[in-house]
Amino acid sequence: MELKVTEYAVAHLVESVELTLGSASLEKREEMVDRVLEEAKRLIQWPNAGQVEVWMEGREHVYRRLVVGNFKVIYRVDDEVIYVTDIFDARQDPSKMRG
């Protein structure tokens, strides 16, 4: 399996970390980004570990979520590739999630 994280997902993660931990040190903010991305790498071994994301039902693909702290790693599995399409702060309105 191969893991591909979209630019959108990384940008959304960084933006969310800046909003929630903006007053924390740069080191702390970078640690949070790294932690979420490292946890996402676990999907390579267990691609179906995450629950189906109900807010993404009815779309072309089946999307799953991996919860890391306050973040949902939204992904889909396509053959031998796992696409992380969004990394979403779970404290936001779930209708804003992108697949």
N, C-alpha and C positions, 0 to 999 in steps of 0.2 A: 504494500500500500504506500501511496505517496500523499503527503499533506500539502495542500496549496491554500495559503491564506490570502484573500483578496486585499488589494490596497485600501478599498473601502472599509473592510473590517479592521485593519490596523489603524486607519485614520479615526474611525469611530471609537476605538478603544482608547487611543491617545487623547482624543477630545474629552471623553467621559472621565478619564483619570485626571485630566487638567481641571475639569469642573468640580470633581468631588475631592481631590487632594491638592488643589491649587496652592494651598498655603503650606503644604509639606515640602520638604527639601526635594531637589531634583533627583537625588539618589533614591528617595522613597518612591517617587512617582515612577522612575525607571524600573525599580524592583517590582512594582505592581504590574506594569506592562509585561515584563519578563516572566513573571509568575503565571499570568494568564496564558501567554503564548507557550510556555513550557508544558502547562497542563493540557493544552490543545494537542501537543505532540503525542500524548498518550492514546489519542484516537487511532494512530497508526496501528497499534496492536489490537485495540478493541473498537473498531469503527461504529458498531451499533450499540455502544455502551450508553449513549445518551438517549433520553426519552424523546419520543416524537413531540415536536413543538406544535401544540394545538392552535396557536395563533397563526401558524403558517399552513394549516390544512387547506386543501382545495387548490393548491398550486400545482404546477407541472411536476415538481419533484417533492419527495418526502424530506422534510427538514427535521433535524434533531437538534437537541440542545445539550450542552455540557455546562453545568453550573460551576463557576469558580468564584467563590466569594459572592459579591454582588453582581457578577457579570454572567451573562448567558453567551456561550460560544455557539452560534447558530451555524449548522453545517449540513451538507448533504453528501451522500456517498454515490459516486458514479463509477461503476466498474472498479478499477484499482486506484481511484483518486478520491480523496476526501477534500471537498471544497468548503473552507470556512468563509461564509458570505457576509457575516456580520458578527460583531462582538458588542453586545448590547447591555447597557446598565439596566438591571432588572427593576430598578426603582423608577424607571421612566414608563410612559404610556406604551404598552406592548403593541399597539397598532402601528408604531413607528418602526418596527423590525423590518429589515430587508432581507430578501432571499436572493 
